[in-house]
Amino acid sequence: MNNMLKHPNLVKPAKKPQGIMFLDVFPVRWPSDTGPIEPKTFRRCGFGGAVIMDLKTGLFNLFGPDDVRLLCKSLRAAKRVIGYNCLNFDRFIIIGAGGRVNAVHWLDMYESILKQTRNSHSLSQLAEYNLRLKSDIALEEHWKQVRNQNAVWLLEKAVNGVIMMARIYNLVKEQGCLVMQHRITRKQSSVKISW
């Protein structure tokens, strides 16, 4: 039975998404519970669900475990799919669930920032430095919610994740930079970023 019929909070995706989509995926199993932290391990994590958000309209589409094909169709139709560590994590979870994403036009914000600055930050750190948003979710809490497959909690976290990505993306498009913190000195400074 189609998962959308079982879960009324899931929205059927638009037939042909246009423009830029932001993506966040959550697994069935915590990555470190399935083996070493690497892409082939992520394939074994299982697809728990995903959220995409259209940058232009601000509309969300929610996908459950049985909706991988619909998700992939939406991703392939997008002009660009933006995520945070999406090339090494989200993409491999989708592939592991049988999804076809080889024709997707990706922008991995994490990889782009790492290449341009040689410095890595979590999405929540960037949101704190640039948007003054503080994430109080401990890693242990996230692990617990994935382990229990608390779909409502995980979808809410994914919705918040794509909103943060979109806000950071727009900030860079408008200002051409991000505030980042030096790993050793902890001093914050503005760093040029281009997308």
N, C-alpha and C positions, 0 to 999 in steps of 0.2 A: 504494500500500500504506500502511496506517495506520502512522504513525510509532511508535505504541506497540508494534507488533509488531517493529519494527526495533531499538528501544532498550529492553531489559528494565528499565532504571532508571526508566522513566516509569510512574507509577501512574495507573490509571483513576480519574477524579474521582468523588466521591460523586454520586448522582443528584440529591439536593436538599440542598446545603449550607445550614446554618442559622447564624444569628448573624453574627458579624463575621469577615471574611476579610482577611488582609494579602496584598498583591500586589507582586511585583517582576518586571519584564519586561526581557529583554535583546534588542537588535537584531541584525540580520545585518550591517549596516554602521554604522560610527561616524558619529554625526550630522553632525559638521563635514566629513566626507568627501562628504556628499551635498548640501551647500549651507549657507545661513545658519542659525544656530541659532534655529529657530522651529517652531511646531506643524506647518505644512504640510511642512516638511523631514522631520520625524519620521515622517510618513506614508510617506516613501520609504525609510526605514531598513530595512524588512523585519522580520518577526517571527522571532526566533531561538529563543525559548522563554520560559517564565514559571514562577514558583513561586507558589502560594497556600498560606496556612497558616490553619487554623481556630483562632481565639483560644481557644475553649472546650476543644477536644480536643487542640490542639497538633499535629494531623495535617497533613502536607504533601501537596500534589498537584503533580506536575511535568508540564509540558506542552512538547512539542516543536513544530517548525515546522508540522506537519500537524494540530495539535490546537487551532487557534484557535476552532473552533465549540464544542468541549467546554469550553474555558476560558471563553468568553462565557456559555455556559449556566450554569456554576458561579457566575460573577460576578453574573449577573442574579438568581439564586436567593438570593444572600446578603442579609442584612438591611442590611449596610454593607460596602463595600470600602474598605480603608485602604491608602494608599501614600504614598510620599515623592516629590513632584513628579509624581504619577500623572496629574493632569489635563492637564498640558502635555506629558508625555513618554509614559508607559506607555499611556495611553488612545489617543493618536494613532498609536502603533506598531500597536496592535490594530486600530484603524479602518483604517489603511493596508493591513492584511492581510485586509481584508474582514469584520472582526469587528463585531458589533452590540452596542454597549454603552450605547445611549441610555437604557435603563431601569435602569441600575446606580446605586445610591445610594453616592456617593463621599464620602470624607473624605480630602482631601489634606493631610497633616500639614505639609508644607512651606508651602503656601499659608496654612493656618490660623495657623501660627507667624508668618509674615511679616505677615499682617494684624493680628495681636494685638500684635506687638512692633516692627513696622517694621524688623526686623532678620532677615537670612537666615543660616542655617547649614547646612552639609551634614549628612547623616545621620551620617557618621563623626565629625564634630565634636561633635554632640550626644551620641553614644555615649561619646566620650572624656570630655566634661565631666560627664556624669551617671552613666555606668556604669563608668567607668575602663577602657574598652576602647579600645585603640589600633589603628587600621587602618593597616597598612604597605603598602597597595597603591598604587603610584604610578599616576598617570593614564596614563602611557606603557604600563605593563604591562596595564592594563585595555583600552586601545586595541588593543594587540597581540593579546590574547586574543579580542576581538571580531572583529578582522580575520581571525584564523585559525579562527574559529568553534570554539573549544575548548569544546565543550558541557559537559564535566564541570566545568571551571574556572568557567564562567559560571553553571551551575546551583548550584554550591557557593556562589558569591558571592551569588546571588539568595536561597538558603536563609538565609545569614547576614544578608542585608538584611532579610528579613521577621522574623527573630528579633529583630534590633535594633529594628525598628519596634514590634513587640509589647511589648518591654520598656520602651521610651520611652512608648508609649501607656499602659501600665499604671501607670507611674510618675506620669504626669500625672493619671490617674484617681484614684490614691491620695493624692497630695500636692498636686495643683492647681498645680504649678509645675515649671519646668525651670531648670537652671543654664545660663546663657548667657554668652558672652564679648563684651565691648564691642569693636567693630571698631577703635577708635582707641587706647583706653587698655589694652586686653587684660585689663582687670579682669573677673573672673567674679562674677556675682551671680545670685540666684534671681529668676525672672520668672514672674508668674502666667500660666497658660495654662488655657483651658477647652475641653473637647471634649464 
